[in-house]
């Protein structure tokens, strides 16, 4: 069967459930690899070197999004609504991104070179920015999103994580520095992007020729999404640059270490919403009741996967930070629960972000994003000189609360739904109980891995016992044949 013919409209709940479960299992493995790699990087580069690496990745992440302009979400929405022309939408996505990537790469290199404070950082900047042209190849991962086969994308990402971990380990064994890490990053990312395009072209037809006439439609809908997302990423990344420039390289290293954990665990809301988005689009105009059910279910699962991270890190942030990064990074501990609170807010932000596209609310969101960026940059410039990276952590949380609250109000008003889930009190109760147990065991002197594991285990038991998650539903989702 042609891959493009299997659209979100035809995907069953069982298929979506298995896809989410598969993604979470594989992404959990990738998270473990990512945390391990971060620990090795921290110890290999030290606080100062890791601060420089974090700033390069912040610029790379920000500018690389500028090259995508939210076009992938729009391409999925158009392909789901118009499956016969899906191959043309896929081709238009790739060719348009290729047209944008040249100026984007030069912009990224210019910013990185302007921020670099030594020769090694300049060379590393050139190597990191060289990744951008080949990153266009990964745009075809939307093929698997439309087919509700996101587990394929996740498997490629896990492969990337394994190879990246091996490369970082080799650099550490050879006593390499920032330049060697950047070179390894370029090689591993290039191989991963080649894997994306090879598998995507096998899974679906893609028409690159005659796709240019679709560019205006992609840009018309994608540009507001892209600018809004760019502004959102802007206040997420600009604080790291401000900390580096004002508070110094050590503060940038401390903040960058805990920020990497915050970034890594966003695979959870991403896995949920990447799978559910085509289902939202398919039901949007024909089955409003199903859309409401999907909304409340997504709300539940986004909180289900984010609240325990906040509860357990509140129980002992400094021991967790010391365990992960070593004694030199213990001072970063107070920022960890702030970023986990931000993670809870951002998880719900994934829901509003996708629905803003589905309901064509991008232009209104653009005003929210502009206001948030102005607030965040101004407040960081005012407070970071006195309070260092902790000001950046607090302002990241405050900005995300502002953006998510306004976006949720806008989306819920448009959809006519209440901003809640079916099992919110049960999820909150389970998270609070898990956090209290972890705190008590920490205060009693139990080893950090033990009280973290105990808190996580209690949470898993309680969400099942309280009915927030039903085992029979999980088994059915995992066993049911794909529709």
N, C-alpha and C positions, 0 to 999 in steps of 0.2 A: 504494500500500500504506500502511496506517495505520502511522505511525512507531512507535507503541507496540508493534506486533507484532513488530518486529525486535529481539529480545532478545539479551542477551549469549550465551545458549546457542546461538544460531544464527550467531554471528559466526565467521568463519573466521580462521585464523592469518594468511592473506594480508591480509584486511581489517584485522586488528589491526596488522600490520606496516606497511601503508600509512598507517594512522591515526597511529601513532607517528612514522613518518618525516615525514608532513605536519606534525604538530605541532612536531616539532623544527626543521624548516626555518623555519616561520613564527615560532616562539618565538625562534629564533636572531635573526631579523630584529627581533623585538620587544625582545630583549635589547640589540641594537645601538642601537635607538632609546632604550631605557631608560637605557643608560650615557651616551649623548649628552645626554639630558635632565638626568641627574644632574650631568654636568659643567657644563652651562649654569646649573643651579640653584645649584651650589656657587659659581660665579663671580658670579652675580647677587646671591645672599644673603650671601655671605661665610661665614666659619666660624661666627660667632655666629648669624646668621640661619638658616643651614642646621641648626645645632644645635636651634634652636626648631622648625623644620619637621620634623626627624626625630622629636622628642618628640611632636608632634601626630600624626604618622603612626603612631608606636608605640601611642599610646593608641587611635587609630582602629582599627588592625588588631586589637588585643586585644579591644576592646569589641564590634566588629562580629562577631567570631567568637562572642562571648557570645550574640549574637542569632541565630546559626545552630545552635549546640549540636550540631554534628556530624550534623544531621538529613539533610543531602544524601546522605551515605554510606548511611544507613539506608534512605532512600527508594529509592536505586538497588538496594540489596540486596533489598528487598521487591518492587520492580517486576520485577527480573530473575527472582525466584522465582515471582511471581504476575503474569504478563504481561497477563492479561485485566483485571486491576484496576489496571494501571499508570497510566491517566489519573486515577484516584482518588487514588493515592499522590502523583502530581505535585501535584494540587490541595491535598491535605492539607499537603504541604510548604510551599507558598506561603502558605496561609491561617494556618498555625501560626506561621510566621515573622512575618507581619503582626501577629498578636496579641502577639508578644514585642517588636516593634521600638520601641514607644513608650517603655517604661521604659529600654530599652537606650540610646536616643538621649539621654534626660535624664541617664543615668549618665555617658555619654561626655562630654557637655557640662560636667557638674559637675567631672569629673576634669581636663579640659583647662583650665577656668577657674581651678581651684585651682593648677595648675602654671604658668600664664601669668605672666610677669614684666614685661609691658608691655601697653599698650593694643592695639598692632598684633597681638600674639599672641592677645589675647582675641577680637578681631574674626575673625581667621583661624580660631580654634577653633570659633566659631559656624558659619562657612561650611563647614568640614570636617565637622562633626557633622551638618549638614543633608543630607549625602550618605546617611546611614544609612537613612532611610525608603525612598528610591528603590532602595537596594541590594538590597532584597528581590526585585525583579524578576529579578535575575540568577540566582535560585535555580532557575529553569526550565532552566538550562544542563544539568541532569541528564538532560533529554530526549535530548540528543546523546550523553551518556556511555553511556546504555543502548543507543543505536543504533550505538555504536562510530563516531560521527561527531564526535569531539572536535576534529577539524580545523576544524569550523565555529566552535566556541567560540574556538579559537586565532585564527582569521581576524578575529573581532570584536575580540579583544584587540589584534591588530596594528592594526586600524583605530583603536582607542582610543589606541594608542601614537603613531600618526601625528598624530592630532588634538591629543593632549596635547603632543607635541613642538612642533607649530606654535603652540599657545597659550603655552607657556613661552618659545619664541623671541620671540613678540610682546611678552610682558611684559618680557623682557630688553631688547629694542630700545627700549621706552618707559620704561626705567629704573624699572620697577615693583618693588614689594617683596613682603613676606610676604602682605599682604592680597590683592594682585592675584593671586598664585600660588594662594592658597586659593580665590578666586572662580573662577579658570580650572579648578581641580580639580573644583569643584562642577558646573560646566556640562558639562565633558567626561564626567565619570562618569555624570551623568544621561542624556546622550545614549546612552552605551554600554549602560546598563541598559535603556533603551527598546528598543534594537536586540535585546537578548537575548529579551525577552518577545515581540516581534513575530515573530521567526524561530522561536522555540520553539512558539508557538501555530500556526504554519503547518506545523510538522514533526510535530506529534502532538496528539491530543485531550487536553484537560486539563479535569477535572471539579472545579470549585471548590465547587459545591453538593453537599451531602451528603458532604463530605469530612471534616467535623469528627469523626465517629465514629472515624476513623483516627488522630486526634491521640494518644490514649493509647498506641497501639502504637508510634508514632514516638517519643514521649517516653520510654517504658519502655526501649527499646533505645538511643535516641539520647542520653538524658541522661548516662549514664556515659561515652559517647564524647565528648560535648560538654564535660563537666567535665574529663575527662582531657586533651582537646585544649586546653581553656582554660588548664589548669595548665601544659601544655607551652608554649603561647604565652606564658604569664605569665613563665616564666623566660627566654624569648627576648626579651621586650620590657621587662621590669621593669629589666633592667640598664641600658637606655638612659635610663630615667627616673632611676635612681639616679645614673648618671654626670652627668646634667644638674643634679640637685639638690645633689650633693656635690662633684664635681670641677669643675663649672662649664660654662658654655655653650660654651667653646672645645673642651674635651675631648669634649663631646657632639657637636659638629660634626665633629671628626676621626673619632670612632668611628662616627657616623652615616653618613659618606661610604663607608667600607669595608663597613659593614654592609649598605648598600643593594646593593652588588655581590653580597654573599652571598645576599641575598634574591632578587635578580633571577635568578641562575643556578639557582634551585630549580625553574625551569620544566622542567629535564631529568628529574629523578625524577618530577615531577608528570605529565609527558606519558606516561611509561612506565606508571606505576601507574594513572592514570585509565583508560587503555585496557585494561590487563590485569585490572583488578578484576572487571568483569562475567564475564570468562572463568573466573577463580578461583571465583566464586560458582556459575556454571553447572556446573562440574565437581566441586565440593566433595563432594557426596554420592553421585556416580555414578561418578567416574573418578579415584580417588586417585593413580594413576600419572601421569595428565596434570597433576594439581595439583603433584606433585613436580617434573615437568619444567618447568612454568611457574615454580616457585619458583627453581630453579637458574638458569634463563635470565634471570629478572628480576634475580637477584643479580649475575650477570655484567654485564648491561647497566647496572645502577645504578653499579657500580664503573667500568665502561668510560667512563662519561660524567663521573665525578667525580674520579678519581685524577689525570688530567692537569692539572686546575686546581691541585691541591695541589703537584704536582711542579714546575710552571713558576713559580708564585709563590714557592716556596722558593728558586728560582734568583736572584731579585732583587726582593724586595718593595718596597723604597724607590723604585727606578727606575720600577716599574710604577705605584705610587701617584702619583709625581711626574708621570708621563705623563698619567694619567687626570684628576687633580684640580688639578695645579699645585704650585708650590714651597711654597705655604702649607700644604699638606696632607701634605708629606713625612714629618712626624712620625707619621702614621697607618700608615706602611709596615709596621712589625713586627706589627701586628694582622692584616694581610691573610692571610698563610699560616695563622695560627691559625684564622681564619674559613673558609679553604678546607679545612683539616683537619676542621673542624666540618661542612662541606658533605659530605664523604665519609661521615661518620657519619650525618648526617641523610638522605642518599640511601637508605641501608639502612633508616633509620627510616621512610621512606615505605612500604617493603615490609611491615615489621612493623605499622605503623599500620593499613593496609588489612586485613591478615589478622587483626588483633585483632577487627575488626568481623565479618569473615566467619566466625570461629570463636567468636564470642560470649564474648570474653575481656575485655570492657570493665571489669568490676568489679575484676578483678585488676590491670589496667593503672592504674586509678584510684589504687591504693595507691602504685604506682611514681611516678606523676606528682606526688602530694602530697609524697612524700619528696624528689623532685628539686627541687620549688619551694622547700621549706623550706631545703634545702642551698644552693641558688643565691642566694636572697635573703639568708640569713644570711652567707654567704661574701662576697657583694658589699658588704654593709654594713660588714663587717670590713676588707676589703682595698682597696676603691675609694678611701677617704680617703688611703691611703698610696701606692697604685700607679696610680691613675687608670683610664683606659679600658683599659689593658693587662690589669688584673685582671679586668675584665668579659669581655674576649676569652678569656682562659685559662679562666675559669669557665663560659663558654658551651660551650667544647669539653668540659670535664670533665663538665658536666651531661648533655650529649648522649651522651657515651660511656656514662655510667651508665644512662641511660634506654634507649638502643638495646640495650645488652648484656642487660639484664634482659628487655626485650621480646622480643629475638631468642630467648633461652633459653625463654621462655614459649611463643612461637609454634612453635618447632622441636620442643619436647617434645610439644605438642598434635598437630602434624602428623606427627611421626615422621620428620623429615628432618634432614640435617646442614646447619649454617649455612655453606654454601659454594656456589660456582658450578662450572661445567664448565671454565672457562678462567682461573681466578684467577691462577695463577703467570705465565701469559703476559701478562695485563693489567698485573700489578705490574712485570714486567720491562720492558715497553714504556714505562710511566710513568717508571720510574727512568732509563732511557736518555734519554728526552726531557728530563727534568729536568737530567741531567748535561750534555747538549749545551747547553741553555739557559744553565746556570751558566757553562760554559766560554766561551761566546761573550760573555756579559756581562762576565766577568773580562777578556776580551781587548779590551774597549772597544767592541764592536759596539753600534749604536743599539738602544734597547729594543724598538721594534716589530719589528726584524729578528730578534733572538734569541728573542723570544716566538713569532714566526711559524715560525722554524726548529724550535723545540722542538715546536710543535703539528704541523708537517708530519711530523717524524720519528715522532711518536706514531701518527699516522694510518697511515703506511707500516708500522710495526712490528706494529700490531694485526692488520693484514691478512696480513703476511708470516708472523707467528707462528701464524696460524690462530685468533686470538681472535674475529675477524670474517671471514666468508667472503663474497666478492663474489657468488658464485652465489646464495647465500641472499638477499642484499640485492636482487639483480636480480629474483629470483623473487617476493619480497614486494612489490616495487614494480610488477611487470607483471601478476601474477596477477589475474584478474577477481574481483570481490567475490562472495562466495558468496550 
